[in-house]
Amino acid sequence: MKITVAQINPVIGDVEANTQKVLESIKLAQEAQSDIVLFPELTLCGYPPQDLVYHHTFIDKMEQSLQTIAVHSKNIMTVVGLARPNLGPGERGLSNSAAIIVDQKLVGFQDKWLLPNYDIFNERFYFDPGQKTQTFTYKDKKIGVLICEDIWQHSGYVSSRYARDPVLEMEKLNPDILLNLSASPYQYDKPDQRVEVCAKTARTLNCPLVYCAQVGANDSLIFDGYSVYVDQTGELRQLAKGFAEDHMHVDLSAESCACPFHYDPMSDLYKALVLGVRDYFFKSGFKKACLGLSGGIDSALVACITAEALGPENLLGISMPSRYTCDLSKNDAQTLADNLGFNVTTVPIEEPFTEYLGLLKPHFQDLPPDTTEENIQARLRGIILMAFSNKLGHIVVSTGNKSEFALGYCTLYGDMCGGLGVIGDVTKTQVFALCRWINRNKEIIPWSTIERPPSAELRANQKDSDTLPPYDLIDMVIRSYVEDYLPIKVIAKKFNIPEPEVRDLCRRIHRAEYKRRQAPPVLRVSKKSFGIGRRYPIVQNWLKKDPC
């Protein structure tokens, strides 16, 4: 039996365009003489559709598209994901389903059993769980169909305590093949987990498993592809491309060699960010971006990502030097732009900064300079960036990293302004690692940008280390406290850090919640980002009571 895995990039809400992609993939599968063509989870609406599913016309459109797909499914079995009305028991009235079409006839649906309701997922808010497991007989084969999370619990990779295990229910039916439709978001160092999940399921069922992943980015979420085919022993036999649409043709009857999973975490992280920027812009109908180009390492990384995502001709760097900007920063910014091939314009902020200081002096009387004067500079830059955005139609890409967002080391309406936080889920240590990876073959980012101590350059001789602990320490606490929820005492002992220092960092993380609430959307690449999937109150006294 031959199966075409249609790893496509749907656009949320664009049912017509998504349907066209499905029809094109069916045609490719037919030309390849495949027996089955398999699509990702919620193909027709894109994942996650969120409140769009409350619009009846949206659901109706998917049902209409299904009829069109059926007409084109001649001599082939099509398995495609969609949201549809649930006519059985349940509170929501909707199901996350796979439609099974055989030779132009809709023969049934398989509804998703396990609806994740943690981190970035809130499927129980929209859908009712499936009530039965079944197989579909085609060409003398019993074909089982499950959807994404339905196979994850069985492998022990989710913390939710579901009452049922669809894999064990499927085992009773003795399928010859299991198909899985998935929309599993990218997470740094996660792709090999999917292979393990598929392998464990295949071994339990003693049958091959073909797993179709979504690819592309939708808002903050990035889907990396890497669709999987494992044999009945759990051995990986084929792997689709990462971060690109792909049609993987699987021949279950052909002899195949083992396919070890080799991937470069830094390469994948960079590709994820590039894909996130590209799809955020193009799916929104935008083409051009601008950013504040300071000569620092964060803006250098964001420039590299954005230039690759949109093309350097669609990126504008804006240099906004002040009295504190050193010549090396100005030179590094221009060198980077020359290396990447995008234009830079210079708008000095010294004159308006001096005007603001004079304007406010009578009101501040003889109070000493502090962060107020620093923030005025950052906000002047924000005004300039947004002016270029308004006048030229460029979307501002924010350059703040996760370590700064964590501690509030950023300025509201200043460096935090923008339409997309490109590296808001990338820690400072990862920023350095990515920049070194970019320079692995030749110097693109000036080495002086990477090697000199980070500085916001908002006062004379300023360094980040004047205000912050070392970034490697900050990032260890972020990973342990924010991503893994470890207690403060455990973190202090694990990394041999004084407990008061860890506690202070955690207090700063919570105090900065109000800032992050006003930040642009952030591309999610970690287990827990400061964006979608993180829900903390702004006003809370958790650390004041010292329970950690």
C-alpha positions in Angstrom: 0.0 0.0 0.0 1.2 3.5 -0.9 0.5 6.6 1.2 1.1 10.2 0.3 1.7 12.4 3.4 0.6 15.9 2.4 2.5 18.1 4.9 0.9 21.4 3.9 0.8 25.0 5.3 -2.8 26.0 5.8 -3.9 29.6 6.5 -6.3 29.9 9.5 -9.8 30.8 8.3 -9.0 30.6 4.5 -11.1 27.5 3.8 -11.1 28.1 0.1 -7.3 28.4 -0.2 -6.8 25.4 2.1 -9.2 23.3 0.1 -7.3 24.2 -3.1 -4.1 22.9 -1.4 -5.9 19.7 -0.6 -7.1 19.3 -4.2 -3.5 19.9 -5.5 -2.2 17.3 -3.0 -4.8 14.7 -4.0 -3.8 15.2 -7.6 -0.1 14.6 -6.8 -1.0 11.5 -4.8 -3.1 10.2 -7.7 -0.2 10.8 -10.1 2.1 8.9 -7.7 -0.4 6.1 -7.8 -0.9 6.3 -4.0 -3.8 4.5 -2.3 -4.2 7.0 0.5 -3.5 10.7 0.9 -3.2 11.9 4.5 -3.5 15.5 5.7 -2.8 17.4 9.0 -5.2 18.0 11.8 -7.9 20.6 11.1 -6.6 21.0 7.6 -9.5 22.9 6.2 -9.6 25.6 8.8 -6.0 25.7 10.0 -4.8 25.1 13.5 -5.8 26.6 15.9 -9.0 28.2 14.6 -10.1 29.4 18.1 -13.3 31.5 18.2 -13.8 31.3 14.4 -15.5 27.9 15.0 -18.4 29.8 16.7 -19.4 31.2 13.3 -21.9 28.8 11.7 -21.0 30.0 8.2 -17.4 29.0 8.9 -18.4 25.4 9.8 -20.8 25.3 6.9 -18.0 26.3 4.5 -15.9 23.4 5.6 -18.8 21.0 5.1 -19.2 22.4 1.6 -15.5 22.0 0.9 -15.7 18.4 2.0 -18.1 17.7 -0.9 -15.7 19.2 -3.4 -12.9 17.2 -2.0 -15.0 14.0 -2.3 -15.6 14.7 -6.0 -11.8 14.9 -6.6 -11.0 11.8 -4.6 -11.4 9.3 -7.4 -9.7 5.9 -6.9 -8.0 7.1 -3.6 -8.7 7.3 0.1 -8.5 10.8 1.4 -8.1 11.5 5.1 -8.5 15.2 5.9 -8.9 17.2 9.1 -11.8 19.7 9.8 -14.1 21.0 12.5 -17.7 19.9 12.2 -21.0 19.8 14.1 -21.2 17.2 16.8 -24.6 15.6 16.7 -24.0 13.3 19.6 -23.6 14.0 23.4 -21.5 16.9 24.5 -21.6 20.5 25.6 -19.8 22.3 22.8 -21.6 21.0 19.8 -18.4 20.7 17.7 -15.9 17.9 16.9 -12.3 18.0 15.9 -12.5 15.3 13.2 -10.9 13.4 10.4 -13.1 12.9 7.4 -12.5 9.6 5.5 -13.4 9.6 1.8 -13.0 6.5 -0.3 -13.3 6.7 -4.1 -15.5 9.9 -4.0 -17.7 8.7 -1.1 -17.6 10.1 2.4 -17.6 6.9 4.4 -17.3 8.3 7.9 -15.5 10.5 10.5 -13.1 9.8 13.3 -13.4 12.3 16.1 -10.5 13.3 18.3 -10.7 11.7 21.7 -8.1 13.5 23.8 -8.6 17.3 23.7 -5.5 19.0 25.3 -6.3 21.8 27.7 -2.8 22.9 28.9 -0.2 25.4 28.0 -1.0 26.7 24.5 -3.9 24.3 24.0 -7.5 24.9 24.9 -9.4 22.4 22.7 -11.8 21.4 25.4 -13.1 25.0 25.3 -14.2 24.4 21.7 -14.8 20.7 21.0 -16.4 17.6 22.5 -14.3 14.5 22.8 -14.8 11.6 20.4 -16.9 8.6 21.7 -15.7 5.7 19.6 -12.7 4.2 17.9 -13.0 2.4 14.6 -11.1 1.1 11.6 -11.9 1.7 8.0 -11.4 -1.2 5.6 -9.8 -0.3 2.3 -8.0 -2.6 -0.2 -8.3 -5.4 2.3 -6.5 -3.4 5.0 -8.0 -2.3 8.4 -6.9 1.3 8.7 -7.1 3.0 12.0 -7.2 6.8 12.3 -6.3 8.9 15.4 -5.7 12.6 15.8 -2.5 14.1 17.3 -2.9 14.0 21.2 -4.7 10.6 20.9 -1.3 8.9 20.6 0.7 11.2 23.0 -0.7 10.1 26.3 0.2 6.5 25.5 3.8 7.4 25.2 4.0 9.3 28.5 4.8 12.7 27.0 1.8 14.6 28.4 1.0 15.4 32.0 -2.8 15.5 31.5 -4.6 12.6 33.2 -7.0 11.4 30.6 -9.6 8.8 31.5 -9.1 6.9 28.3 -6.2 5.7 26.1 -7.2 5.7 22.4 -4.2 3.6 21.5 -5.3 0.8 23.8 -8.8 1.0 22.4 -7.4 0.8 18.9 -5.3 -2.2 19.9 -8.5 -4.2 20.4 -9.3 -3.6 16.7 -6.1 -5.0 15.4 -5.4 -2.4 12.7 -3.1 -3.1 9.8 -2.0 0.6 9.6 -2.5 3.6 11.8 -2.8 7.1 10.4 -2.3 10.1 12.6 -3.3 13.7 11.7 -1.3 16.2 13.7 -0.8 19.9 14.4 2.0 19.8 16.9 3.8 23.1 17.4 7.6 23.5 17.3 9.5 23.5 20.5 13.3 23.7 20.8 14.7 20.2 21.0 11.3 18.6 20.5 11.2 16.9 17.1 12.8 13.6 18.3 10.0 13.3 20.9 7.5 12.9 18.0 9.5 10.0 16.6 9.4 8.3 20.1 5.7 8.9 20.4 5.1 7.3 17.0 7.5 4.4 17.8 5.8 3.5 21.1 2.4 3.5 19.5 3.5 1.4 16.5 5.0 -1.2 18.9 1.9 -1.4 20.9 -0.3 -1.8 17.9 2.2 -4.0 16.0 1.5 -2.1 12.8 3.1 0.7 10.8 2.2 4.3 11.8 2.1 7.2 9.3 2.0 10.6 11.0 1.2 13.8 9.0 2.3 17.1 10.6 1.2 20.6 9.9 3.9 23.0 8.8 3.9 26.9 8.9 3.3 29.6 11.4 0.1 31.0 12.8 0.4 34.0 15.0 2.8 33.0 17.8 2.8 29.3 17.0 5.3 27.7 14.6 4.7 24.2 13.1 7.9 22.5 11.9 6.6 19.6 9.8 8.9 16.6 10.1 6.1 14.1 9.3 7.0 10.6 10.3 6.7 7.0 9.0 7.7 4.2 11.5 7.3 0.5 10.9 5.6 -2.0 13.2 8.8 -2.3 15.3 8.9 1.4 15.9 11.9 1.9 13.5 11.9 5.3 11.8 11.7 4.7 8.0 11.0 8.1 6.5 11.0 11.7 7.7 9.5 14.6 5.8 11.3 18.0 5.5 11.3 20.4 8.4 9.9 23.9 8.1 8.7 23.4 4.5 5.7 22.0 2.7 6.4 18.4 1.6 4.7 15.4 0.0 6.3 12.3 1.4 5.4 9.2 -0.5 5.4 6.1 1.7 5.4 2.5 0.2 4.6 0.1 3.0 5.4 -2.9 0.9 8.9 -1.7 -0.2 12.0 -2.6 1.7 13.4 0.4 3.3 16.5 1.2 5.4 16.4 2.8 8.9 16.3 6.5 8.8 18.1 8.0 11.8 17.0 11.4 13.0 19.9 13.8 12.7 19.2 17.5 13.2 21.0 20.6 14.3 19.1 22.4 17.2 20.5 25.8 16.3 19.7 25.3 12.6 16.1 24.3 13.5 15.7 27.2 16.0 16.8 29.7 13.3 14.6 28.1 10.6 11.7 28.3 13.1 12.1 32.0 13.7 12.5 32.7 9.9 9.3 30.7 9.2 7.5 32.5 12.0 8.4 35.9 10.6 7.7 35.0 7.0 4.2 33.5 7.7 3.3 36.3 10.1 3.9 38.8 7.4 2.7 37.1 4.3 -0.4 35.5 5.9 -1.3 39.0 7.2 -0.8 40.6 3.8 2.4 42.6 4.7 5.7 42.6 2.9 8.0 45.1 4.5 9.6 45.4 8.0 11.7 48.0 9.8 13.6 47.7 13.0 15.8 49.9 15.3 19.3 48.9 14.3 21.5 49.7 17.3 24.7 47.9 16.6 23.9 45.5 19.4 23.6 41.7 19.2 19.8 41.5 19.6 19.0 43.8 16.7 21.7 42.1 14.6 20.0 38.7 15.1 16.5 40.1 14.4 17.9 41.7 11.2 19.4 38.4 10.0 16.1 36.5 10.6 13.9 39.2 9.0 16.1 39.7 6.0 16.1 36.0 5.3 12.3 35.7 5.9 11.3 38.7 3.8 14.3 39.4 1.6 16.8 42.2 2.4 15.0 44.5 -0.1 12.0 44.4 2.2 13.9 45.4 5.4 14.7 48.9 6.5 17.1 49.4 9.4 16.8 52.7 11.3 19.8 53.9 13.3 18.9 56.3 16.0 22.1 57.4 17.8 22.2 59.4 20.9 25.0 61.1 22.8 25.7 57.7 24.4 26.0 55.7 21.2 29.6 54.8 20.5 31.2 54.8 17.1 31.7 51.0 17.2 27.9 50.6 17.5 27.3 52.8 14.5 29.9 51.1 12.4 28.7 47.6 13.4 25.2 48.5 12.4 26.3 49.7 9.0 28.6 46.7 8.4 25.8 44.3 9.2 23.4 46.0 6.8 26.1 45.9 4.1 26.7 42.2 4.7 23.0 41.4 4.5 22.2 43.9 1.7 19.4 46.0 3.3 19.2 49.8 3.6 19.8 51.8 6.7 18.6 55.3 7.4 19.9 57.4 10.3 17.6 59.6 12.5 19.7 61.0 15.4 17.6 61.5 18.6 20.0 64.0 20.3 18.0 67.1 19.5 14.5 65.9 20.6 16.2 64.3 23.7 17.7 67.6 24.7 14.3 69.3 24.1 12.5 66.8 26.3 15.1 67.3 29.1 14.6 71.0 28.9 10.8 70.6 28.8 10.7 68.5 31.9 13.4 70.2 34.0 11.2 72.6 35.7 8.9 69.8 36.8 11.7 67.5 38.0 13.5 70.4 39.7 16.8 69.1 41.1 16.0 65.4 41.1 19.0 63.3 40.0 19.0 61.5 36.6 17.7 57.9 36.7 15.9 55.5 34.4 13.5 58.3 33.5 16.0 59.9 31.2 17.0 56.5 29.8 13.4 55.7 29.0 12.8 59.0 27.3 15.5 58.0 24.8 13.9 54.5 24.2 10.5 56.1 23.8 11.8 58.6 21.3 13.1 55.7 19.3 9.7 54.0 19.5 8.0 57.1 18.2 10.4 57.3 15.2 9.9 53.6 14.4 6.1 53.9 14.5 6.3 57.0 12.4 8.1 55.0 9.7 5.6 52.2 10.1 2.7 54.5 9.6 4.1 56.5 6.7 5.8 53.7 4.7 3.6 50.7 5.7 6.5 48.8 7.3 5.7 46.6 10.3 8.1 47.2 13.2 9.8 44.0 14.4 10.7 44.2 18.1 14.2 43.2 19.1 13.8 42.3 22.8 14.9 38.9 24.0 13.3 36.5 26.6 15.9 37.3 29.3 15.1 41.0 29.1 11.3 40.4 28.9 11.6 38.1 32.0 13.1 40.8 34.2 11.4 43.9 32.7 14.7 45.2 31.3 12.9 46.9 28.5 10.9 50.1 28.0 7.1 50.2 27.4 6.4 52.2 24.3 10.1 52.3 23.5 12.1 49.2 22.5 8.9 47.1 23.2 6.9 48.7 20.5 6.2 46.8 17.3 4.0 44.3 15.5 6.0 41.1 16.3 8.4 40.1 19.0 10.8 38.0 16.9 13.2 36.8 19.6 10.9 37.4 22.7 11.1 33.7 23.5 14.9 33.4 22.8 17.1 33.8 25.9 20.2 35.9 25.7 22.5 32.9 25.8 20.6 31.5 22.9 21.0 34.8 21.1 24.7 34.6 21.4 24.7 30.9 20.3 22.5 31.7 17.2 24.8 34.6 16.2 27.8 32.4 16.4 25.9 29.8 14.3 25.1 32.4 11.7 28.8 33.3 11.5 29.8 29.6 11.3 31.1 29.9 7.7 31.9 33.6 7.3 31.4 36.8 9.2 27.9 38.2 8.7 27.3 39.7 12.1 30.5 41.7 13.0 32.4 39.7 15.6 32.8 42.9 17.7 29.0 42.9 18.1 29.1 39.4 19.5 32.2 39.7 21.6 31.7 43.0 23.4 29.7 43.3 26.6 26.0 44.0 26.0 24.8 47.6 26.6 21.6 49.5 26.1 23.8 52.7 25.7 21.3 54.9 27.5 23.9 56.4 29.8 27.6 56.9 29.8 29.7 53.7 29.8 26.6 51.6 30.5 26.7 47.8 30.6 23.8 45.4 31.1 25.9 43.9 33.9 25.6 47.1 35.9 21.9 46.3 36.5 21.6 42.6 35.8 23.3 39.4 37.0 25.2 37.4 34.4 22.9 36.3 31.6 23.8 32.6 31.9 22.6 32.7 35.5 19.4 34.6 34.5 18.7 32.0 31.8 19.2 29.1 34.1 16.5 30.6 36.4 14.2 31.3 33.5 14.3 27.8 32.3 14.0 26.3 35.8 11.3 28.6 37.2 9.3 29.8 34.2 9.5 26.7 32.0 9.9 23.8 34.6 8.1 25.4 37.6 10.9 24.3 40.0 10.8 25.7 43.5 13.3 28.4 44.4 15.2 26.2 46.9 15.6 23.5 44.3 16.9 25.9 41.7 19.4 27.4 44.2 20.7 24.0 45.2 20.8 22.6 41.6 22.9 25.4 40.2 24.7 26.4 43.4 23.3 29.9 43.4 22.6 31.8 46.6 18.9 31.4 47.4 18.3 35.2 47.9 19.6 35.8 44.4 17.2 33.3 42.9 14.4 34.7 44.9 15.1 38.2 43.8 15.1 37.2 40.1 11.8 35.4 40.5 10.3 38.5 42.1 11.5 40.6 39.2 9.9 38.1 36.8 6.5 38.5 38.4 6.8 42.3 38.8 7.3 42.6 35.0 4.1 40.8 34.2 2.3 44.1 33.4 4.9 45.0 30.8 4.8 41.7 29.0 1.0 42.0 28.8 1.6 45.1 26.6 4.2 43.6 24.4 3.7 42.5 20.8 3.0 38.9 20.0 6.0 36.7 20.5 7.1 33.8 18.4 7.0 30.8 20.6 10.0 28.4 20.4 10.4 27.2 24.0 8.4 25.0 26.3 6.9 28.0 28.0 7.0 31.5 26.4 6.0 34.9 27.8 3.0 34.9 25.5 0.4 32.3 24.4 0.1 29.6 27.0 1.2 31.6 30.0 -1.5 33.0 32.3 -0.5 34.9 35.4 -2.3 37.7 37.1 -0.6 41.1 37.1 -1.7 41.8 40.7 -0.8 38.9 43.0 1.2 38.4 46.2 2.5 35.0 45.7 6.2 35.8 46.4 5.3 38.3 49.1 4.0 35.3 51.2 7.3 33.5 50.5 5.9 30.1 49.5 8.6 29.2 47.0 
